[in-house]
Amino acid sequence: MPTRTEHIHEAERLERQAEIADNAHARAALRRMAQASRGAAALVGMFEASDEDCSLARL
């Protein structure tokens, strides 16, 4: 499973591609994909934080 950082990097890459896309449809699609990657990054961040909380609770 990709890490939070990997999802963020993917979102940034997609946003850069959207900036140079040759038509509005492609720009919109790339921006939606970037938003999805940022959403995935947020979810992975929550999972990572939850894992850390569980690990600390076991101590």
Secondary structure, 3 states (H helix, E strand, C coil): CCCHHHHHHHHHHHHHHHHHCCCHHHHHHHHHHHHHHHHHHHHHHHHHHHHHHHHHHHC
